[in-house]
Amino acid sequence: METTTLTIEQVGALSSREEDHLFDRKSRSITPAKLTKTLSGFANADGGEILIGIEDDGTWNGAPKVEAFNGTLQAFEPLFPYGTEFDYEFLTHPDDQSVVMHVTVQKSREIKFASDGKAYVRRGAQSLPVEDLELLRRQKGLTTLETATLNYPYTQLVESPVIDDFTRRIVPTSAPEPWLRKQNLIVGDLPTVAGTLLFHDEPQIHLPRSSVKIYRYTTSDVEGSREHLAYDPISIDGAIAEQVAAAVAETVRQVEEIPTLDTEGLIKIKYPDETLHEIITNAVIHRDYAVNDDVHVRIFDNRIEVQSPGGLPANITAANILDERFSRNPIVVRLLNKFPDAPNKDVGEGLNTAFEAMRKLDLRDPEIRDTGTSVLVVVWHESLASPESRIMDFLKSNKTISNREARTLLNRPEAERSIRRLFESLVASNLIERVPGTSGRGSKYRAK
């Protein structure tokens, strides 16, 4: 285990850092058994860091030597073994050489229990005992609703036109019923959730909150409001393969109706089709179907938000989601991939494909947020080029630009003052000049 000597500045930064969802400080006087509650809380949430040897008020109170933490390590090792998910190191004060223990906890694939036999989860700056272990198992993806059965006649599944078309094209040697039973999509005489989602012609009859809702907001505000809702939300239903295709097509159609200002004047917004397809596909097939909510696609003037019920499962975080692999609904993922025009054809590469498509158009990377109860992916229609260069590019093919036009060009509808400062900077750099005869809010600028 590493030992690192800090600088005085680093000591000050660690001692003054605020405790939060991802960081905690603990006194050396706290027993190792109580410390395991904090480790459990971090492991069962989003991971985090603990400094043992700094008091609540930020006072550095390290141990005289590393060996003072032997008892702590002995208590941690059986429950939180040193390795990929739990890392221990020692930080040395530059003046008195006293030692603080630094623990880094990754989000764990499994449920981690403290020494009292209870599981904890981090919420804000505290670790709380878990009351519902089954809920935590489902949130971590250790259990899934897709194998649960639904109380309706299995003949609805067997006689569905979706399964009829699928078996004729993909498994022509088998009739629908024996194939569905072989795949455990009918258990006893009851259809499963996975079977219903994949092959029922109207799965929303039995799973009412399994739709995709599409909203169009005529604003770039942080949140959409009823007054900016262009029309009532559109509900996309049907079996998953058809649902994803219809949701992507409707999203593309609505996006292409949004005019935006570019160097060539007003044009239609264009997002990469691969990006929208992959993000919506991921939202539908990896969502938590036990959460009583739909997938929401919100289309704003400057972005698209895709919200999928259920937080990120297992050890997946917003930081590692492009590198790690985990499927909350493996049956749905596996069988959907067998469809002739499978929306998840490149299994495991969906979000990577989405990011790469945005980068090819020099657009900002999608933003992924885990809210705890849902996963929100924000796809920005925002160029990586600097605001200055975009304004100068605009003036190559347009005689003038106003503050209003610049705000539209840069997707900053409320940034009147900052755009004014941007113009002042470009004027000072001798790149643009105010058009004679214009002033105040009516000011216009041209390339010099």
Secondary structure, 3 states (H helix, E strand, C coil): CCEEECCHHHHHHHHHCCCECCEEEECCCCCHHHHHHHHHHHHHCCCEEEEECECCCCCECCECCHHHHHHHHHHHCCCCCCCCCEEEEEEECCCCCCEEEEEEECCCCCCCECCCCCEEEEECCEEEECCCHHHHHHHCCCCCHHHCECCCCCHHHHCCHHHHHHHHHHCCCCCHHHHHHHCCCEECCEEEHHHHHHHCCCHHHCCCCCCEEEEEECCCCCCCCHHHECCCCEEECCCHHHHHHHHHHHHHHHHCCCEEEECCEEEECCCCHHHHHHHHHHHHHCCCCCCCCCEEEEECCCEEEEEEECCCCCCCCCCCCCCCCCCCCHHHHHHHCCCCCCCCCCCCCHHHHHHHHHHHCCECCCEEEECCCEEEEEEECCECCCHHHHHHHHHHHCCCEEHHHHHHHCCCCCCHHHHHHHHHHHHHCCCEEECCCCCHHHCEEEEC
